[in-house]
Amino acid sequence: MNRPQPRRLAGASPLTALMQIPPAPVERVTLTVPEAAQLLGISRNEAYLAVQRGELPARRIGRRILIPRVALERWLAETVPRRRC
């Protein structure tokens, strides 16, 4: 990834130049329940119910419910669709 080079101002210190570089975007490792619901193609309410039933892997931090991306991906890989005969 190419980061923009700082533009040196006349007489500016290297630290000042570094402070002008915008921070690199950070990929979040967790999803909110509505974000997970959108990815799964289910309603927000159904996603909250699935968390409550223990069907979706989730962690509570304070009042927030977060779903780790890795756990969701693992859960999806392990979930085998049932075949109707």
Buried (B, 14 or more C-beta within 10 A) or exposed (E): EEEEEBEEEEEEEEEEBEEEEEEEEEEEEBBBBEBBBBBBEBEBEEBBEBBEEEEBBBEEEEEEBBBBBEBBEEBEEEEEEEEEE
